[in-house]
Amino acid sequence: MAIIVRMPEIATGSAEAAIASWLVAAGDEISAGQAIVEIETEKATVEYEAEDGGTLAGILLGPGSSADVGTPIAVLATGGQSAKEALAEAGASAPRAAAAAVSEEDAESPAAETAAGEPPQASAPATGAGVEPEVASVEPGTEAAAAADPERDGERRFASPLVRKLARERSLDLANVLGSGPHGRIVRRDLEGLESAASSAPLSESDSAAPASDVSRPVAAPAPRPESEPEDAAGFTDTPHTGMRRAIARRLTESKSTVPHFYLVAECRVDALLALRGQVNELEGTKVSVNDFVVKAVAGALRDVPEANAIWTDDATRRFDGVDISVAVSVPGGLFTPVVRGADALSIGGLSAVIKELAARAREGRLKQHELEGGSFSVSNLGMHGTTEFSAILNPPQSGILAVGAATKRPIVEADGSLGVGTVMTVTLSADHRVLDGALAAEWLAAFRKRIERPMSILVS
């Protein structure tokens, strides 16, 4: 029988995702558990593993195309089926299975008409954004070829639900768009050309009076200004929000508005730590950063004060046995917070290697979803940018985040009362008051400071 591979729900609550790339081709033998496609979400590109084995009869959604969760993206042939037989069977069953998932918004779309209204023999597997399926072997005029065709209705030109949604949001006119999908269907990549044309075209008089589009474009001919607006008002450029930017905005707004933050600040003298780091880096093949020592000290402090290694849930406070720590990594247009598992058990060199590897894949967009989930604590370091002190917003559902500033020379009072100069690093703990009371947070911060100022404890325990 044919097995329909559907767009998975990679991130909890996600409604749609995009195909980044296929790792297999039509005709390949697939085994259960094999990575077959890279799915792009708002914050990561995830390798999706096949749940069943078989022969890949056809790919229904090409790279760069988006679709709702549950949309068929490929068909597997099993039990000795040919690709034609599998595609023909999928062509009859996929729309019926998809019909239950059609939303009210999509109910008026051509795709929904195909899913809910066409007879099985004339229906085709849903192709998401209308990308030509890659098929192992399909002969023109056969039932399998009919199953692989996208939806159409006479001379009507179709656009996927996602395209219509984006067009509404960006005030784009699809009337004169030539779709690059099969039979002229408008797909997501066609909007890029439309946006490029809109951004390069001068604004007409009628455009000046129209509502501003979400399309990113300089204001070449400003509309007449109201009398209250100064004549020298500057032009502007609107940059549409990316999925990552929206995800960051949504999560941090939720965190700041629903989690009771409070803040504790400590100043740590790091002369001994810098000297120890220099000795470690003198070893051949070793290169560790101050941030590596900070993350290791955070892990050690969570082990010293295990009550702080916890998060809030609706039913209970969940305390963890292991120490998993998220490390903020800046990338173009946003940031990732990959999780270092078992940070307390790693050597400083091993921890450094893990952080470097995660950071490199974060900047390449190659992190897996599970690498962004879990942990009870985060570290955000802006010291390399010269920032001496700042406060960070909690990364839900974690209960703590340590904001680390730059280590700078400052006047200090020595133990004997004399005035001297030392290297000091200011750190700010943002804590979830539902999990950490003031005294507990202060105990944890004291444990962290002790380890930072006695750095040999970071290496030996």
DRENLUM-399596 format. One record per atom (N, C-alpha, C, O): x, y, z. Coordinates in steps of 0.2 Angstrom, whole numbers, plus 5000, padded with zeros to 4 digits. Layout:
BEGIN
XYZ/...
end
This chain:
BEGIN
500449945000/500050005000/500450065000/501050065002/500250124998/500550184998/500550215005/500050215008/501150245007/501150285013/501250355011/501750375008/500850395014/500950465013/501350505019/501150495024/501850535017/502250575022/502050645022/501950675017/501850665028/501550725029/502050775032/502450755036/501850845031/502250895035/502250885042/501650885045/502750875046/502750855053/502650925057/502850975055/502450915063/502350965068/503050965072/503050935077/503551005069/504151005072/504151045079/504451015084/503951105079/503851135085/503151135088/502651145084/503151125094/502451125097/502051185096/502251235097/501451175093/500951225092/501051255085/500751305083/501551235081/501751265075/501151245070/500951195070/500951295065/500451285060/500751265054/500351235050/501351285052/501651275046/502351275046/502651295051/502651245041/503351245040/503551245033/503151235029/504251245032/504451245025/504951185024/505351165028/505051165017/505551115015/506151155014/506151195010/506651145018/507351175016/507751135011/507951165006/507751065011/508051025006/507850955007/507750935013/507850915002/507750845002/508350805002/508850824999/508450755007/509050725007/509050655003/509550615003/508450645000/508350584996/508050604990/507850664989/508050554985/507750574978/507250514977/507250464979/506750534972/506250484970/506650424967/507150424963/506350364969/506650304968/507150274973/507350214972/507350314978/507750284983/507450244988/506850254989/507750194990/507450154996/507550185002/508150205004/507050195006/507050225012/506950175018/506550135018/507250185024/507150145029/506950185035/507050245035/506550155040/506250185045/506850215050/507350185051/506750275052/507250315055/507750345051/508250385054/507750345045/508250375040/508050455039/507450465038/508550495040/508350565039/508250575031/508650555027/507650605029/507450605022/507350685020/507450695014/507250725025/507050795022/507250845028/507250825034/507550905026/507650955031/507051005031/506851035026/506751005037/506151055038/506351115041/506751115047/506151175039/506351235041/505851265046/505251275043/505951285052/505451315056/505651385058/506151405054/505351415062/505451485064/506251495066/506551545065/506451445070/507151455073/507651405071/508151405074/507451355067/507951305066/507751265060/507251265058/508251235057/508151185052/508251115055/508851095057/507751075054/507751005057/507750955052/507350955047/508150905053/508150845049/507550795052/507550775058/507050785047/506550735049/506650665047/506850655041/506550625051/506650555050/506050515048/505450525051/506050475043/505550435040/505250385046/505650355049/504650385047/504350335052/504150265049/504150215052/504150265042/504050195039/504650185033/504950235031/504750125031/505150115026/504750105019/504150085019/505150105014/504850095007/505250125002/505850145003/504950134996/505350164990/504950234989/504350234989/505450284989/505150354988/504850354981/505250364976/504150354980/503850354974/503850424971/503850434965/503750474975/503650544973/503750594978/503550584984/504050654976/504050714981/503550764979/503550784973/503150784983/502550824982/502650894984/502350944981/503250914988/503350984990/504050994989/504450964992/504251044985/504951054983/505351094988/504951134992/505951104988/506351144992/506151224992/505951244986/506051254998/505851324998/505151334998/504851394999/504751274998/504051284998/503751275005/504051235009/503251315007/502951305014/502251275013/501951275008/502051245019/501451205019/501151205026/501551205031/500551195027/500251185034/500451115036/500551065032/500551105043/500651045046/500150995044/499551005044/500350935042/499850885040/499750875032/499450835030/500050925028/500050925021/500450865018/501050865021/500250825014/500650775011/501250805007/501150855004/501850785009/502450805005/502850755001/503250774997/502650695002/502950634998/502550574999/502150575003/502650524994/502350464994/502850404994/503350414990/502750354999/503150294999/502750244996/502150234997/503150194992/502850134989/503050074993/503650074994/502650034995/502849974999/502449914996/502049914991/502749854998/502449794996/502449774989/502049744986/503049804986/503149784979/502749834974/502749814968/502449884977/502149934972/502649964968/503149974969/502349984962/502750034957/502650104960/502150114963/503050144957/502950214959/502250244956/501850274959/502050214950/501450234947/500850214952/500350254953/500850154954/500350124958/500250164965/499750184967/500850174968/500850214974/500550284973/500150304977/500750314968/500550384967/499750384965/499450434967/499550334961/498850334960/498450324966/497950354967/498650274971/498350264977/498350324981/497850344984/498950354982/498950414986/498550474983/498250514987/498450474976/498050524973/497250514975/496950564976/497050454977/496350444979/496350454986/495750484989/496850444990/496750444998/496950505001/496750525006/497450534998/497750595002/497250655002/497250685008/496850674997/496450724998/495850715003/495650755007/495650645004/495150635008/495450635016/495050665020/496050615016/496350625023/496450695025/496450715031/496650735020/496750805021/496150845022/496150905025/495550825020/494950865020/494750885027/494550935029/494950835032/494750845039/495150905042/494950935047/495750915039/496150975042/496051035038/496451085040/495651045034/495551105030/495251155035/494751145038/495551215035/495351265040/494751315037/494651305031/494451355041/493951395038/494251445032/493951455027/494851465034/495151515029/495351475023/495251505017/495551415023/495651375017/495051345013/495151325008/494551345017/493951315014/493751345007/493451305003/493851405006/493751435000/494251434994/494151454989/494851394996/495351394992/495251334987/494951294988/495651344981/495551284976/495851224979/495551174977/496351224983/496651164986/496051134990/496051074990/495651174994/495151144998/494551114994/494351064995/494451144988/493951124983/494151054981/493751004980/494851044980/495050974977/494950924983/494750874982/495150944989/495150904995/494450874996/494350814998/494050924996/493350904999/492850894993/492350854995/492950914987/492450914982/492550864977/492050844974/493150854974/493250824968/493150744969/493350724975/492950704964/492950634965/493650604966/494150634963/493750554969/494450524970/494850514964/495450524964/494550494958/494950474952/495150534949/495650534945/494950594951/495150654948/495650694952/495850754950/495650674959/496050714964/496750704964/496950644961/497150744967/497850744967/498150744974/497850774978/498750724975/499050734982/499150804982/499350844978/499050834988/499150904990/499850924989/500250884991/499950974985/500650994984/500851054988/501351084986/500551074993/500751124997/500751194993/500251214992/501351214991/501351274988/501351264980/501551314976/501151214978/501051194971/501751184967/501751194961/502251154970/502851134967/502751064963/502451024965/503051064957/502951004953/503250944957/503850954959/502850894958/503150834961/503750804957/503750804951/504250784961/504750744959/504550664959/504450644964/504450634953/504150564953/504750514950/505050534946/504750454953/505250414951/505050394943/505550394940/504450374942/504350354935/503550364933/503150324936/503450414930/502750434928/502650444921/502950484918/502250404918/502050414910/501550454909/501050454913/501550504904/501050554903/500350514901/500350464898/499850544904/499150514902/498950454907/498450434906/499450434911/499250374916/498850404922/498850464923/498650354926/498250374932/498750414937/498550454940/499350384937/499850414941/500050484939/500050524944/500050494933/500150564931/499650614933/499750674935/499050594932/498450634934/498450644942/498250694944/498650594946/498750604953/499250654955/499250684960/499750654951/500350704952/500150774950/500550824952/499650784946/499450854944/499250894950/498850874954/499350964950/499051004955/498351024953/498151004948/498051054958/497351064957/497251124952/497651174952/496751114948/496551174943/495851164941/495551114942/495551214939/494851214937/494751264931/494651324932/494751224925/494651264919/495251314918/495851294919/495051374917/495551434916/495751464922/496151514922/495451444928/495651484934/496351474936/496651424935/496651524938/497351524940/497351524948/497051564951/497751474950/497651464958/498351494961/498851504958/498251504968/498751524972/498651484979/498051474981/499151464982/499151424988/498851464993/498951524993/498551434999/498251475004/498851525007/498651575009/499451495008/499951535011/500151595006/500251645009/500151585000/500251644995/499751694996/499851754997/499051674996/498551724997/498651765004/498451825005/498851725009/498851755016/499451805016/499351865018/500051785013/500551835012/500451895008/500651955009/500051885002/499851934998/499351985002/499452045001/498951965006/498552005010/498952045015/498852105016/499452015018/499852045023/500252095020/500352155023/500452085014/500952135011/500652175006/501052215002/499952175005/499652215001/499852204993/499952254990/499952144991/500252134985/499652114980/499152074982/499652134974/499152114969/499352054965/499852064962/498952004965/499151944962/498851944955/498951894951/498451994953/498051984947/498451974941/498351934936/499052004940/499552004935/500151964936/500651964932/500151914941/500751874943/500651814938/500151784938/501251804935/501351734931/501551684936/502151684938/501151634938/501451584943/501951534939/501851524933/502451514943/502951474941/502751404943/503151354941/502251384946/502051324948/501651284942/501551324937/501551224942/501251194936/500551224934/500151244939/500451234928/499851264925/499751334928/499151354928/500351374929/500251444931/500051454938/499951504940/500051404942/499951414949/500451454953/501051444952/500151504957/500651554960/500851524966/500451504971/501551514967/501851494973/502251544977/502351594974/502551524982/502851574987/503451614983/503451674984/503751574980/504351604977/504151664972/504551704970/503551654969/503351704964/503251774967/503351824964/503151774974/503051834978/503751874978/503751934979/504251844978/504951874979/505051924973/505251974973/504851894967/504951934961/504451994961/504652054959/503851984964/503352034964/503552094969/503552154967/503852074975/504152114979/504752154977/504752214978/505152124973/505752154970/505452214965/505752264965/504952194961/504752244956/504452304960/504552354957/504052284965/503752344969/504252384972/504152444972/504752354974/505252394978/505652444973/505852494975/505752424967/506152454962/505752504958/505952554955/505052504958/504652544954/504552614958/504352604964/504552664954/504352734958/503652734960/503252704957/503552774965/502852774968/502452824963/502652884962/501852804961/501452844957/501052894962/501052884968/500652944959/500252984963/499752944967/499652964973/499452894964/498952854967/499252814973/498952804978/499852784971/500252744977/500352794983/500352764988/500452854982/500652894987/500052904992/500252904998/499452894990/498852904994/498652834997/498252835002/498952784995/498752714997/499052695003/499652725005/498752655007/499152625013/499752595012/499852565007/500252605016/500952585015/500952505015/500552475019/501252475011/501352405010/501852375015/502352415017/501852315017/502352285021/502952275017/503452255020/502952275011/503552265007/504052315009/503952375009/504752285009/505252335011/505452375005/505752345000/505352445005/505552485000/505752555002/505352575007/506252585000/506352655002/505752704999/505452684994/505652755003/505152805001/505452854996/505752894998/505252844989/505552884984/505152944983/505452994982/504552944984/504153004983/503653014988/503052984988/503753044994/503353045000/502653074998/502653114994/502153045001/501453075001/501453145004/501853165008/500953185002/500953255005/500853245012/500453205015/501253285016/501153285023/500653325026/500453375023/500353295031/499853335035/500253405037/500853405038/499853455039/500053515041/500553515047/500953555048/500353465051/500653455058/501353425057/501753425062/501453395051/502153355050/502653405048/502553435043/503253405050/503753445048/503953435041/503953375039/504153485037/504353475030/504953435029/505053395024/505453435034/506053395034/506053325037/506553295038/505453295037/505353225040/505753185036/505653185030/506153135039/506553095035/506153035032/505653015034/506453005026/506152945023/506252885028/506552895033/505952835026/506052765030/506052705025/505852715019/506252655028/506152585025/505852535029/506052535035/505352505027/505052455031/505352385029/505352365023/505552345034/505852285033/505352235036/505252235042/505052195032/504552145034/504852095039/505452075039/504452085044/504752035050/504851965047/504451935043/505451935049/505551865047/505251825052/504951845058/505151755051/504851715056/505251715062/504951705067/505951715062/506351715068/506151775072/506151775078/506151835069/505951895072/505351895076/505251915082/504851865072/504151855075/504151815081/503851825086/504551755081/504551705086/504951735092/504651725098/505451775091/505851805097/505351855100/505251865106/504951895096/504551945099/503951915103/503851935108/503751865100/503151825104/503351795110/503051805115/503951765110/504151725116/504351775122/504251765128/504751825120/504951875125/504451915127/504451935133/503951935123/503351975126/502951935131/502751955136/502851865129/502551825134/502951815140/502651815146/503651815140/504051805146/503951865150/503851855156/504051925147/504051985151/503352005154/503352035159/502851975151/502151995153/501851945158/501351955161/502151885158/501851835162/502251805167/502051765172/502951815167/503351785172/503651845176/503851895174/503551835183/503751885188/504551885188/504851855192/504851935184/505551935185/505851975191/505452025193/506351955194/506752005198/507451995197/507651945194/507852045199/508552045197/509052055203/508952085207/509652015202/510152025207/510852035203/510952005198/511252085206/511852105203/512452085207/512452095213/512952065204/513552045208/514152065204/514152065198/514752085207/515352105204/515852055206/515952035212/516152025201/516651965202/517351985200/517452015194/517851985204/518451995202/518751935198/518751875201/519051945192/519251895188/519951895186/520151865181/520351925190/521051925188/521351855188/521751835184/521151815194/521451745194/521151705188/521551655186/520551715186/520251675181/520551685174/520751645170/520751755173/521051775167/521751735167/522051715161/522151735173/522751705173/522751635172/523151605168/522251595174/522151525173/521951515166/522251465163/521551555163/521351545156/522051545152/522051505147/522451595153/523051605149/523451545150/523751515145/523551505156/523951445157/523551395153/523951355150/522951385153/522551335149/522751335142/522851295138/522651405139/522751415132/523451405130/523551405124/523951405134/524651385132/524751315130/525251295127/524251275133/524251205131/524151195123/523751225121/524551145120/524451135113/523751115111/523451065114/523451145106/522751125104/522251145108/521651125107/522351185113/521751205118/521651285117/522151325117/521051305116/520851375116/520151385119/519651365116/520151405125/519551415129/519451495130/519851535130/518751515130/518651585131/518451595139/518251545142/518351655140/518051675147/517351655147/517151625153/516951655142/516251625142/516251555144/515751535147/516751515141/516751445143/516851435151/516451395154/517251475154/517351475161/516651495164/516451465170/516351545162/515751565165/515151515165/514851505170/515151485159/514551425158/514751375163/514251345166/515351355163/515551295168/515451315175/515251275179/515551385177/515451405184/514651405185/514451395191/514251425180/513551425181/513351355182/512951335187/513651305179/513451235180/513651205187/513251175190/514251225189/514451205195/514051235201/513851205206/513851305200/513351335205/512751305205/512451295211/512451275200/511851245200/511851175203/511351145206/512451145203/512551085207/512651095214/512451055218/512951155216/513051175223/512351195226/512251175232/511951225222/511251245225/510751205220/510451245216/510651145221/510151105217/509451135216/509151125212/509251165222/508551195222/508451245217/507851255215/509051275214/508951325209/508951295202/508751335197/509051235201/509051195195/508351175194/508251115194/507851215192/507151205192/506751245187/507051305186/506151225185/505751265181/505051265184/504851215188/504651315182/503951315184/503451275179/503551295173/503051235181/502551205177/501851225180/501851245186/501351205177/500651225179/500451185186/500151205190/500751125186/500551085192/501151075197/500951055203/501751085195/502251075200/502951115198/502951145193/503351125203/504051145202/504451085200/504551045204/504751085194/505151035192/505851045193/506151085190/506150995197/506851005198/507250945194/507050895194/507850965191/508150925186/508750895190/509050925194/508950825188/509450795191/510150815187/510650825190/510050825180/510650845176/510650925175/510150955177/511250945173/511251015172/511351035165/511851025162/510851065162/510851075155/510751155154/510251185157/511151185151/511251265150/511151285143/511551265139/510751335142/510651365136/511251425135/511351455140/511551425129/512051485128/511751525122/511651495117/511651585123/511451635118/511951645113/512551655114/511751635107/512151645101/511851695096/511251685094/512251745095/511951795090/512051775083/512551755081/511551785079/511551765072/511251825068/510851865071/511351835061/511051885058/510251885058/509951835057/509951945061/509251945061/508951915068/508351915068/509351895072/509051865079/509651835083/510151845083/509351785086/509851745091/509551675092/508951665092/509951625093/509751555095/510051545102/510451575105/509751495106/509951475112/510051405113/509651365116/510551375109/510651305110/510851275117/511051315120/510651215118/510751195125/511351145125/511351095121/511751155130/512351115132/512051065137/511951085142/512051005135/511850945139/512350925144/512950915142/512150915150/512650885155/513250935156/513850905156/513150995156/513751045156/514151035162/514751045162/513851015168/514251005174/514750945174/515250945177/514650895169/515050845169/515550845163/516050805163/515550905159/516050915154/516650945157/516650985161/517250925154/517850965156/517851035152/517451045148/518251075155/518251145152/518351145144/518051185140/518851105142/518951095135/518451065131/518251085126/518151015134/517550975131/516951025130/516651025125/516851065136/516251115136/516451165130/515951185126/517051185130/517251235125/517051215118/516851245113/517251145116/517151115110/516451115108/516251125102/515951095113/515251085112/514951155110/514551165106/515151205114/514851275113/515051295106/514651325102/515751285104/515951315097/515551275092/515351305087/515451215093/515051175087/514351195087/514151205081/514051205093/513351225093/513251295090/512851315086/513751345091/513751405089/513851415081/513451445078/514251375079/514451365072/513751345068/513651375063/513451295070/512851265067/512251315068/511851315063/512251355073/511751405074/511751455069/511251475066/512451475067/512551535062/512351505055/512251545051/512451445054/512251415048/511551385047/511351365042/511151395053/510451375053/510451305053/509951275050/510851265056/510851195055/510751155062/510851095063/510451195067/510251165073/509651125072/509251135068/509651065076/509051025077/508551055082/508851085087/507951045082/507451065086/507551045093/507551085098/507750985095/507850965101/508550995105/508550995111/508951025100/509551065103/509351135106/509751165109/508751155104/508451215107/507951215112/507751265115/507851155115/507351135120/507651105126/508151075126/507351125132/507551095138/508051145142/508051205140/508251125147/508751165152/508351205156/507751215156/508651225162/508351265167/508651335167/508351385171/509151355163/509551415164/509951435158/510051385154/510051495157/510351525151/510951565153/510951595158/511351575148/511951625149/511951665143/511951645137/511951735144/511951785139/512551835140/512551865145/513051825136/513651865137/513751925131/513851905125/513751985133/513852035129/514552075130/514652125128/514952045134/515552075136/516052085131/516452135130/516052045126/516452045120/516252115116/516652135111/515652135117/515452195113/515652265117/515452315115/515952255123/516052315127/515552335132/515652385136/514952295132/514452315137/514652295144/514852235145/514652335149/514852315156/514352295160/514452255165/513652305159/513152285163/512452285159/512352335156/512052235160/511352235157/510952185160/511252145164/510352185159/509852135162/509552095156/509352135151/509452035156/509151995151/508451975153/508251965159/508051955148/507351925149/507451855149/507751825145/507051825153/507051755154/506851715148/506351745144/507151655146/506951615141/506451565143/506651515146/505751565142/505351525145/505451455142/505651445136/505351395146/505151405153/505651405158/505551385164/506251425156/506851425161/506751475166/506351525165/507051465172/506951505178/507451555179/507451595184/508051555176/508551595177/508951615170/509051565166/509251675170/509751685165/510251735167/510051785171/510851725166/511351765169/511651805163/511851785158/511651875164/511851925159/512551945161/512651965167/513051935157/513751935158/514051995155/513952005148/514352045158/514652105155/515352095154/515652045156/515652145152/516452145150/516852155157/516652185161/517352115157/517852125162/518352185161/518652185156/518252235166/518652295165/519052315171/518952285177/519552345170/519952375176/519652425180/519352475177/519552415186/519252455191/519652465197/519952425199/519552525201/519852525207/519452485212/518852475212/519852445217/519552405221/519952415228/520452435229/519552395233/519852395240/520052325242/519752275242/520752315243/521052255244/520852225251/520552265255/521052165253/520852135259/521152175265/520852175271/521752205264/522052245270/521852315270/522052355274/521352335266/521052405266/521352445261/521152505261/521952425258/522252475253/521852475247/521452435245/521952525243/521652535237/522052515231/522652525231/521752475227/522152445221/521752445215/521152475214/522052415210/521652405203/521552335202/522052295202/520952315200/520852245198/520352235192/520052285190/520352175189/519852165184/519252135186/519252085190/518652175185/518052155188/517552145182/517552185177/517152095183/516552075178/515952085182/515852055187/515452125179/514752125182/514352085179/514252075173/513952045183/513451995181/512752015184/512752035190/512252005180/511552015183/511151955182/511051925176/510851925187/510451865187/509751895186/509451925191/509351865181/508651875180/508351815183/508451755180/507851815187/507551755190/506851755190/506551805190/506551695189/505851685190/505651675197/505751635200/505251725199/505051725207/504651675209/504551655215/504251645204/503851585205/504251525208/504051485211/504851525205/505351465207/505851485212/506051445216/506151545211/506751565215/506551625220/506351675217/506551605226/506451665231/507051705231/507651685229/507051765234/507651805234/508251775237/508751775235/508151745243/508651715247/508951655243/509551645243/508551615239/508851555235/509251585230/509751565228/508951635226/509351665221/510051695223/510551695220/510051725229/510651755232/511151705233/511751715232/510851645236/511351595237/511651565231/512251545231/511251555226/511551535219/512051585217/512551565214/511951645217/512351695214/513051695218/513551705215/512951685225/513551685229/513951625227/514651625227/513651565226/514051505224/514351515217/514951495216/514051555212/514351565206/514951615207/515451605204/514851665211/515451715212/516051675215/516551695213/515851635220/516451595223/516851555218/517451555218/516451525213/516851485208/517251525203/517751515201/516951585201/517251625197/517951655200/518451665196/517851675206/518451705209/518951655212/519551675214/518751595212/519251535214/519151485208/518951435209/519451505202/519351465196/519651395196/519351355192/520051385200/520351315200/519751265202/519751205200/519251295206/518651245208/518251235201/517851185201/518351275196/517951265190/518251205186/517951165183/518951195187/519251145183/519251075187/519251025184/519251075194/519351015197/518650985200/518650925202/518051025199/517450995202/516851015197/516350995198/
end
